[in-house]
């Protein structure tokens, strides 16, 4: 297809064999190629990271990490629109081929032995980072889903250790995602006081509903977007929402699925 490769491939002699079992606290064998072609940026990977991971399964996460076949494309020249589109499932991908999935499908459920389930009736949705210990996140703020897909919920610590620039990856609409530390400040704040119903207790960030967008001078927009070197991009932040949960551009059909 006469594609222009914009990132080299991480070597893995036998991708499926590299990840047929859990990879406890060891460097996974990631394989990824990112190309530009016909107005799109496309990523093909086996979904495994290029850095050490935690042990899976673990107390909060019963799944084993395994190689995947992932192929997603986003617009090469995204255009910002006037209205943001909420995202669910994967909201982007990192340059190392790992998917970005900041949200969860879990809700407060007092009838469940774990205290949460896929039952949405309570209306109190677990935040991936706020409930990270319950969900078995590792030191990279990532864990594994039922398919064996390793994915990031928050700042990808292992990836950032080897990063040579602020670019982390691309969002579902094609805009870049960057990490600049304290140089990008989230516009979300914890709600004051106690929760009205549900799990009770103070708003401490365990649930998405603990947060509200308050904005303010010098803070990012509701999709964690802002300006970097004169260009609109999204940011990874150290606090909620960590990654964009919505998109200002046209979302690729490869995204928006659970």
Phi and psi in degrees as a GROMACS rama.xvg file:
@    title "Ramachandran Plot"
@    xaxis  label "Phi"
@    yaxis  label "Psi"
@TYPE xy
57.0058  46.2176  UNK-2
-83.2281  148.662  UNK-3
-100.238  113.171  UNK-4
-73.7879  129.519  UNK-5
-111.529  -1.27585  UNK-6
-152.02  137.749  UNK-7
-70.7442  161.132  UNK-8
-86.0473  135.947  UNK-9
-76.9611  128.096  UNK-10
-73.1746  140.857  UNK-11
-151.479  112.993  UNK-12
-57.3472  -40.0201  UNK-13
-143.874  94.2997  UNK-14
-54.2596  -47.0742  UNK-15
-66.8171  -39.7993  UNK-16
-67.0326  -31.6686  UNK-17
-60.8484  -28.1551  UNK-18
-132.003  28.2737  UNK-19
-72.3564  -17.9013  UNK-20
-126.557  173.014  UNK-21
-61.4489  150.496  UNK-22
-118.642  83.5955  UNK-23
-71.5356  119.489  UNK-24
45.4788  41.8419  UNK-25
-136.13  159.817  UNK-26
-69.3449  122.722  UNK-27
-75.7671  160.272  UNK-28
-101.105  83.4496  UNK-29
-79.514  144.48  UNK-30
-131.826  122.183  UNK-31
-148.584  141.811  UNK-32
-132.869  130.017  UNK-33
-119.622  126.469  UNK-34
-130.347  159.876  UNK-35
-113.361  130.324  UNK-36
-163.149  133.731  UNK-37
52.3255  42.4229  UNK-38
80.3676  10.719  UNK-39
-128.061  153.59  UNK-40
-106.806  121.67  UNK-41
-119.01  140.196  UNK-42
-122.046  129.405  UNK-43
-121.997  127.279  UNK-44
-151.595  170.281  UNK-45
-96.4785  6.3016  UNK-46
77.9602  -0.619985  UNK-47
-93.8624  145.387  UNK-48
-79.7374  168.266  UNK-49
-105.611  27.0109  UNK-50
-143.746  164.314  UNK-51
-60.46  149.156  UNK-52
-124.713  172.484  UNK-53
-76.7673  -176.369  UNK-54
-91.1401  129.34  UNK-55
-130.55  132.518  UNK-56
-68.469  162.011  UNK-57
-142.937  -176.642  UNK-58
-58.2088  -36.1384  UNK-59
-98.5202  -8.12757  UNK-60
-138.872  110.652  UNK-61
-86.2032  5.87962  UNK-62
-100.98  152.748  UNK-63
-97.298  138.252  UNK-64
-75.359  136.173  UNK-65
-146.293  156.959  UNK-66
-66.0512  146.39  UNK-67
-123.004  174.696  UNK-68
-117.665  111.756  UNK-69
-119.351  128.548  UNK-70
-138.493  112.369  UNK-71
-134.473  148.542  UNK-72
-129.87  147.604  UNK-73
-134.049  160.065  UNK-74
-61.5865  137.395  UNK-75
-74.9453  -30.1735  UNK-76
-124.928  75.2732  UNK-77
-66.5232  151.685  UNK-78
-121.604  127.527  UNK-79
-75.7873  132.916  UNK-80
-103.887  179.394  UNK-81
-84.4278  -14.5063  UNK-82
-128.68  136.223  UNK-83
-83.349  144.095  UNK-84
-105.094  121.189  UNK-85
-62.1505  144.517  UNK-86
-116.368  149.878  UNK-87
-134.437  163.241  UNK-88
64.5363  -139.648  UNK-89
-70.1165  133.244  UNK-90
-111.77  0.343996  UNK-91
169.903  -173.173  UNK-92
-140.503  149.515  UNK-93
-88.8721  160.582  UNK-94
-64.7604  -18.0237  UNK-95
-89.6029  7.3488  UNK-96
90.0481  2.42416  UNK-97
-87.808  137.178  UNK-98
-77.7155  149.435  UNK-99
-103.232  117.641  UNK-100
-137.974  78.2977  UNK-101
-70.715  -25.0701  UNK-102
-85.081  175.258  UNK-103
-130.483  174.186  UNK-104
-115.778  19.9969  UNK-105
-107.701  139.857  UNK-106
-128.487  153.657  UNK-107
-55.8535  128.327  UNK-108
-147.882  98.0076  UNK-109
-64.903  -16.0654  UNK-110
-83.9369  -11.074  UNK-111
-88.2813  141.224  UNK-112
-57.2927  -29.3656  UNK-113
-88.0374  -9.7413  UNK-114
86.7274  0.273876  UNK-115
-153.884  158.407  UNK-116
-159.967  -173.462  UNK-117
-83.6181  0.661009  UNK-118
-72.9941  116.541  UNK-119
-85.239  -0.754643  UNK-120
-60.6489  -28.2657  UNK-121
-72.0918  -27.4658  UNK-122
79.9504  1.12514  UNK-123
-106.321  103.439  UNK-124
-93.5397  130.537  UNK-125
-64.9967  135.821  UNK-126
-87.0683  136.113  UNK-127
-57.1955  -39.0142  UNK-128
-85.0173  -41.4733  UNK-129
-62.5026  -30.7625  UNK-130
-109.857  26.365  UNK-131
-55.9978  -39.5987  UNK-132
-66.6945  -40.5312  UNK-133
-63.3606  -32.5938  UNK-134
-94.2441  2.1304  UNK-135
72.9101  33.2698  UNK-136
-65.8961  147.063  UNK-137
-94.1859  -167.82  UNK-138
-69.7332  -8.15077  UNK-139
-101.331  11.523  UNK-140
58.4491  41.9622  UNK-141
-136.713  159.81  UNK-142
-153.268  -164.448  UNK-143
-123.004  139.018  UNK-144
-93.4331  -174.677  UNK-145
-65.0749  -18.7682  UNK-146
-88.336  -7.33049  UNK-147
94.1159  5.91907  UNK-148
-77.1252  117.715  UNK-149
-78.6644  133.559  UNK-150
-152.611  152.701  UNK-151
-88.7952  135.88  UNK-152
-104.378  -24.1837  UNK-153
-146.96  -165.847  UNK-154
-45.4013  120.052  UNK-155
-79.7852  81.8747  UNK-156
-54.0477  -48.9654  UNK-157
-63.0825  -40.8121  UNK-158
-61.3868  -44.2146  UNK-159
-66.3055  -27.649  UNK-160
-61.4718  -31.4204  UNK-161
-104.16  6.13868  UNK-162
-73.4972  140.025  UNK-163
-104.03  -1.89099  UNK-164
-151.193  -179.744  UNK-165
-81.2026  -11.2205  UNK-166
-70.6644  122.406  UNK-167
-98.982  -39.1239  UNK-168
174.919  -152.901  UNK-169
-130.809  141.622  UNK-170
-82.3448  171.395  UNK-171
-62.4856  -19.0416  UNK-172
-100.203  1.82047  UNK-173
98.9827  -14.3127  UNK-174
-69.8978  146.98  UNK-175
-69.8573  154.763  UNK-176
-118.687  126.894  UNK-177
-123.99  155.553  UNK-178
-121.992  119.735  UNK-179
-126.704  21.0202  UNK-180
60.5274  -130.738  UNK-181
-68.8933  -4.211  UNK-182
-74.6705  -9.56679  UNK-183
-131.657  121.313  UNK-184
-112.987  125.724  UNK-185
-60.5035  148.861  UNK-186
-93.2278  6.06945  UNK-187
-97.1308  146.845  UNK-188
-133.943  150.446  UNK-189
-67.1749  138.63  UNK-190
-67.4806  145.26  UNK-191
-76.6775  159.005  UNK-192
74.7807  -155.926  UNK-193
-101.589  156.71  UNK-194
-68.8433  144.58  UNK-195
-94.3704  93.3144  UNK-196
87.6525  -161.737  UNK-197
58.9377  -131.719  UNK-198
-73.9561  -10.6079  UNK-199
66.8448  -172.416  UNK-200
78.6358  178.78  UNK-201
-76.6272  154.742  UNK-202
-69.1772  104.218  UNK-203
-119.41  4.03232  UNK-204
96.8183  -1.49349  UNK-205
-64.9226  -32.9885  UNK-206
-117.079  149.492  UNK-207
-56.9972  -36.7075  UNK-208
-70.8586  -3.968  UNK-209
-76.8034  -14.4902  UNK-210
-108.759  153.554  UNK-211
-142.605  148.702  UNK-212
-83.475  119.34  UNK-213
-113.43  -15.6029  UNK-214
62.4572  -145.785  UNK-215
119.171  161.203  UNK-216
-58.2634  129.049  UNK-217
78.4022  7.25322  UNK-218
-105.116  158.846  UNK-219
-72.7341  161.643  UNK-220
-78.1856  -177.146  UNK-221
-67.7179  -15.5925  UNK-222
-100.793  13.9283  UNK-223
65.361  33.0489  UNK-224
-101.331  156.796  UNK-225
-172.863  -170.462  UNK-226
-105.092  132.154  UNK-227
-130.682  118.314  UNK-228
52.2815  41.0192  UNK-229
81.4854  3.97796  UNK-230
-123.045  141.023  UNK-231
-74.2041  130.761  UNK-232
-144.436  171.033  UNK-233
-101.643  160.298  UNK-234
-125.532  150.294  UNK-235
-88.1674  129.896  UNK-236
-118.87  157.355  UNK-237
-76.7118  -13.7258  UNK-238
-125.429  170.661  UNK-239
-50.1671  135.683  UNK-240
-94.2945  8.10257  UNK-241
70.5946  -55.3165  UNK-242
-128.771  163.504  UNK-243
-62.7473  136.406  UNK-244
-106.882  0.0950147  UNK-245
-145.978  168.707  UNK-246
-134.935  139.702  UNK-247
-89.9804  -19.6285  UNK-248
-97.6336  -177.74  UNK-249
-72.2843  122.488  UNK-250
-78.4806  132.141  UNK-251
-60.6055  142.099  UNK-252
-65.2997  -10.6955  UNK-253
-76.0551  -6.76988  UNK-254
-119.815  178.698  UNK-255
85.1584  10.0983  UNK-256
-105.416  156.433  UNK-257
